[in-house]
Amino acid sequence: MPSLQKPNPIRIGLVAGDPIQLEGLTSIFEQFSNNGSSPLIPIIGSMQELLANSAVDYLVIDLSSPAGRLEALAAIRRTRPSLRFIVIGPEGNDELVMDSIMAGARAYLDMAADPQLVRQAIEVVVSGSIWAPRRLLSRLVDRLLPSLDRVPHGATTHLTDREQEVLELILQARSNREIARELGIEERTVKAHVGRLMRKSGAENRIELSMRALNGSLPSQGGPAVGKIAASPK
């Protein structure tokens, strides 16, 4: 009988200033290597080494490390725009959470996050969404609204029928996997459609894409409240 195909491993670069913190992060990722989930392979190195490593598609960055400054996060976006990163920082600092996401982070976790929550956040980021506390979503949207002005008023954006279907499901807070199952297409095809939607809209993430659609910058059919999009359970 043919063997079942194993999930592809997810290689995650780890950046932390404290060796003890780094060891703790490494142990978290090593706990998830079964139950049918993609194994998480931690890769340790300096920020420069990890950015130069094309096998690394995700980063987990300790904000207390020198590489965790907000200006450093923005530099990651310029150097490797496709690289997705998660930041770990202090709990209860809402401004820091929002600043981190605006700087390009796809998720914010506090220092006390348990391994299961870390795994959840990673799966959300891998699916193409942003992991943010629900209580901050409306404030994040308020910050993103001015960026909608980057799309010229009166500009027409043509979407194919399939792109329209994908957009409507994004507005329902569906992951790429759920969209693929709903439409009967491959997940990689969904990722391609999402990429084209972002290029057409000028959006940098799903929250901004949704805001552009709901604001009329894209010919969307509407959707649920933005508060459902890419929220963590908190």
N, C-alpha and C positions, 0 to 999 in steps of 0.2 A: 504494500500500500504506500502511496506517496506520503512523505512526511509533511506535517502541517508547517506552513511558512511562519517563521518566528517574526515577531514585530521588530522593526528596525530600531536599533538603539538610538537614544537621544543623547548627544554629547553636549555637556553643559560646562562651560568654563566657570571657575570659581575664583572670585577676587575678594580677599579679606586681609586687613592689616594685622590682625591678631592671629598668631599660629593656633591658639586654642579654638578661636571662632572658626578658622579654616578647617580644623579637624572635625569640629561639630557639624559643619555644613557637609563635609565629605561623607560622614557617617549617615546623615539623613538620606542622601541620594543612593547610597549603597543598600538601603533597606528595601528598595523597590526594584526587584529583579525577577518577580514571578507574577502569578495571577493573570497572565495573559497581557499585562501592560508592557509597553515598551521599556526596556531597561534604561535607566538613567546612568550615563557614564560620566563621572566627574573628572574634569581635566583641570589641573592646578598649574598656574603660571602667572607671570606678570601680565598686566593689561596689554602691553605691547606684544607679548608672545601670543596671547589669546586672540587678539585682533588679527594677527598675521596667520593664524591657524584656520584654514578654510573649512576644516572638519567641524569647527565649533559654530553652531547656529544659535546658541543661547548663552547668556551670561547671567550669573547671580552675583550681585555686587553688594558688599557690605558698605553702607554709607559712612561708617566710621573710618574706613580706610582712606588713604590719600587719593585713591582712584575713584572714590565715591562722591567727590564734590560735584555739585550740579553742573558746573561748567565742563567737567570731564564727561558727564553723561551726554551732554549736547555734542561733544566732540566725537563720541562713539557713533552717533547718527550720521555725522559727516563722513567718517572714515569707512564705516560698514553699514550703509542704510538698511540692509536687509536683516541685520543682526538684531535679535530680540533680547531684551534684558529685563531682569527682575531685580528690584532693589530690596534690601533688608535694612530697616532702620528702627528708630525708637517708636514706641507706641504712643498714641494720643496727640501726635503733632500733625494736625490736618493740613496745615499750610505746606509742610514738607512733603506730605503724600501728593498733594496737587502739583507742587513744583516739580516733583520727580516724574510724574506722568506727563506733564507738559514738556519736560526735558527729553521725553522719549521712552521712559520706562513703561513696560507692558503690565507690570504688577508691582504692588508694594506690600511687603510682609513685615510685621513687627518681630522683634528679637525673640518673642516668646512663642512664635508660631510652631505648632506641633508638626511632625513629619507628614501626617495625612493632609493637613491644610496646605503644606508646601506642595505636595503632589497635586492637589486640586488646582492650585494656582498655576502650576506648570502646564497642566492639561488645558486650562483655559487659554493660556498664552500660546501654546502649540496650535490650538484650534483657530487662532487668529484674533482673539478677543483681548480685552483689557480687564484685569482683575483690580477692582477698586471698591472700597466700602460704599454701600448703598447711600449712606447719609451724605456722601460727598458728590454724588452724581450730578445733582442740580447745580452745584457750585462749579463743577468741572465744565458742564455745558455752558454756563455763563462765561467762563474764561475762553471757551472755544468759539463762541458766537462772533467775536470780532474777526476771526480768521476767515469767516464766510465771505468777507468783503473781497477776498483774493479772486473770487470768481466774478468776471465782469458782468454787470447787470445787463440783462437782455440777451446774454449768450445762450445759444441753444445747445443742449447736450442730448444727442441721440443715443438711446439705449436699445439694444436688441431685446427681443421678447424674453430670451433666457436671462439676460442681465437684469431685466425688470423683475423676473421671478426671484432671482437670487437676492436682489435688493429688498424685496418685500419680506423675505424670510430673515434677512439681517435685521430688519426693523422689528421682528418678533423675537430677537435675541437668540436666534438659532446658531449653533456652531457649524463649522464647515462640514463636519461629519453628519450632523442632522440635516443640513441642506442637501447634501449628496443623497442621503437616504430618501428624503422627501421628493426629490426631483428624479431619482433613478439614474444618477450620473456618478462618475468617479470623484473622490474627494479632491484629487489634484486638478480636476476640471473646475471645481468650485473655487479653488484657490486662484486659478487663472482668471475666472470671472470677477472675483473680488479685487484682484490686482487691476484689472481694466476699469472697474468702477472707481477705484481710488484715483487712477490716472485721469480719468475723464472729469472727476469732480475736483481734483486738486487736494483731496483729503489725505491725511497722513495716518489715520487710524479709523476704526469702525465707529467710534463715537462721533467723530467729525463727519464721516460719511453719512451717518444717520441724521445728524443735524442738518447737513446740506439738503438731504432728501426732504426732511420735514419742513425746512425753511423755503422749499420751492426752487432751490438751485439745481435740483434734479427732478425729472418728471416722474416722481414717485406716486403711488396710489394711496399714500398715507400709511399709518401703522400705529402701534401702541405707544404709550408714553415712553420717552427716552429713559426714564428711570429704571426700565427693565434691562437695559443694555449693559452687558459686561460688568455685572455687580458681584462682589464677593458676598458671602452670607452675613457679614457684619452689618 
